[in-house]
Amino acid sequence: MRGILVIASLASFVLAGVVAPVNAAEPYILNLSGNNFSIKEAAQIGQELEVEALLSQVHGSAPIPLPGITDWSTEYTLRIFGLFLVDPPANPVKTYVGGTIELWSQAPPNAPWTPTTPISLIPAFNGGQVPSTFIDGQQLLVGSFTQFATLFFGGQTGTVTSTIDWTGGSRLADLQALGIESNWHWNGFFNNSAPVPSGYLKLYGGKLEREVPVSVNPATWGRIKNLLRAD
């Protein structure tokens, strides 16, 4: 009976005689700060969503070096833009097409706020500063959204779901070396009621993450049977 149970549990991992890869529990993560705001919201089909964001100062699982992030001597900024609404605005699920995401580093910091600046101290929107101060310095990563949607079923908070493929930037090779340049996700949220600085539209947050692929040794059915016989 024990052998039957073991074979049954292994069957879900075996295809054409080879054990399939699995994913580790701990993903690579780029955390967004608490100060991320949209400067464009799509109120009609064909209109654009754009968000300016900062990485958090707390990072333990980033896939690329982030020197100076803990004391914010180097700032890490994100621009998310080119997302165009294709569903009626009243839909609880809104799908967008297109979309680009860029990660930049700049030292010394020159954006109008930091990850920990209180909302009340963030200056009003100034088109001469934003987004220009979020896309200067060094472009670490640039990618495209292959899927993007927001979900809102009432209350204050909605959900962001997306898939990102990184395609360029000075740190793309780091991701390619790990085999993780594709299939990232912005698992995020937005808040319709949270306070935002004057001229900004909504608060956004969440994290960019990618599960870590784990290689496993191939195993044939014959090899598995031999292991069970040995047991």
N, C-alpha and C positions, 0 to 999 in steps of 0.2 A: 504493500500500500504506500509506503514512504517513497519508493522508487517512482510510482505512478504520479504522486503529487509533485515530486521534483521535476519529472519530465514535463508535466502540465505547466508548471511555472516557467520553465525554460522555453516552452513553445512560443510564447508571445515575443521572445527576443530572437527567434531563429527564422530566417527566411533564406530559402535556397541553400540551406546547410551552413550559413554563416551568421554569427551573432551580430545584431545591428548595434550601432553606436547609441549611447544614452547621454543624457545631459546631467551635469553636476548640479548640486543644490545651490551652490554659491555663484551667482552671476557676476560679471563685470558690471560696474555701476558708475555712472556720472550723475551725482545728485544735483538737482536744481536748488537754488536758494529759496528763501521765502519772499524775495522781491523780484517778481517776474510779471510783466504787464503787457497787455496788448495795446497796440497803437492803431490797429485796424480790426474791425469785426465785420463779418459778412451778414448784413441785414437782408440781403436779397440774393437770389441765384446769380452767380457770376461775380460776386464781390469777394474781396480778399481778406484773409485772416493773417495778421502779422503780430508776432510776440517777440519782445526783447527780454532776455533772461541772463542771469548770472549763475555760475556754478556755486555750490555751497563750499564753505571753508572746511567742511568735514569730509574727508575721503579716505577710505581704507581699501577700496577694491577697484580703483581706476585702472584701465588697461594701458594708460600712457603716463609718463612722468608729468607731474603738475607742480613744479617748483614754485615756492612763494605763495601757495594757495592758503595755507593755514594762517599766515599773518597778513594776507592780502597785499603783500608787496608786489605781487603780480596778479592782475585781474584776469578772469576767465569768463568771457561773455559769449552769449549765444544769440543768433538772429534766426528766427523761424519765419519764413515768408513765402509768397507765391502759392499759397493754398487757396483755391477758389471753390466756393460753395456750389454744389450741384443739386442739392435737395431743397424743397421749400423750407423757409426759415422756421415755420411752425412745427416741423417734424421733430419728434423727440430724438431721433438719430439723424445727424447731419453728416453727409459724406462730402469730402473735399477731394479735388484732383490737383495734380502738380505738387509743388512744395519743395523748398530747399531749406536745409539746416546747416549753419556754419558755427564752428567753435573757434574763437580767437583768444590769444593771450596778449597782454599789453603790460609793460613795466616802464615807468611807474603807472599805476592806475589813473585813468582819466574819465571814466564814466561818471555820470551825475550822482550815482549812489553805489553803495557796497552791499554785500549780502545781508548786513546787519543794520543798515540805516533805518531808523524808524520812519514809517510812512509819512508822518507829519513833517519830517525834515527833508524829504525828497522834493526837489524843485519841480515846478509845473513843467509839463511837456514843452520842449523846445526843439523844433524841427531842425535847428542848426546843430544840435548836439546828439540827437537820437533819430536815426540809428547810427550816425557816423562814428560816435565814440565806442560803439559796440562791434565795429567791423574794421578797426585799425590794429596795428601791431602785426602779429604773426598769425596766419590762418593755420590752425592745427589740423582741423578736419572740415570737410564739406561733404554733404550727402544729399540724397534725394529720398523723398517719401514715396514708397510704393503703395501705401495705404494710409488713409488718415480719416478719422471720424470723431465726432463728439457725441456724447450721450447725455441727455438731460430729461429727467422724468419728474421734475418738480422739486421744490425746496430751494436751497441756495447753491448746492454744489453739483457740478456735472463731471463727467469723465472724458478723458482724452485717450484714444487708442490709435496706435500707428505702427508702421513698420518702416525702418530706415536702412538704406544701403549707403555706406560711406564710399565715396568715389575719388576723393582727393584730399589735399592738405599735407603739411609737412610731416604729420604723424601717421599717415595712412599706412606706410610700410610696417609700422609697429603692429597694427591690427591685422594686416595681411600675414605677418609672421606667426601670429597666433591663430590664424584662420577664422577671424571673427569680424571681418569688415562688413558682412551682410547680416540681415535679419536682426537688427537692433530694434528696440521698442521704446517709445516715449510713453510710459505708463504714468499718465498725468491727471490733473484735475483743473477745473476752473471754478471760480466762486463769483456768482452774480451779485452778491451783496457785500462782499468784503470791501473795506475802504481802499482806495487807490489814489495816487497823487493826481492833482488837477491835470486834466487833459488826457489821462490814460483811461482805458475802458474797463478791463477786467483783470483780476488777479489769477495767475496760473502757477502751477507747481508740479511736483512729481520727480521722476528720475528717468534717465536714459539707461537702459540695461540690455545686456546680452548674456544668455546662458553660456556656460563654458562647455565646449564639446569635450568629451572624454573618450579616448580610444580604448577598445577592448580587443582581446585576443580572439581570432577566429576559432570556432569550434564546430566540428562536424558531429552528426548524430552518433557515429561510431565512437568518437572520442567521449561523448557524454555517456554512452552506454557502458564503456569501459570504466569510467569513473564510478558509475552506480554499482557495477559488479564488484569493484574494489571495496565499496562500502558494505 
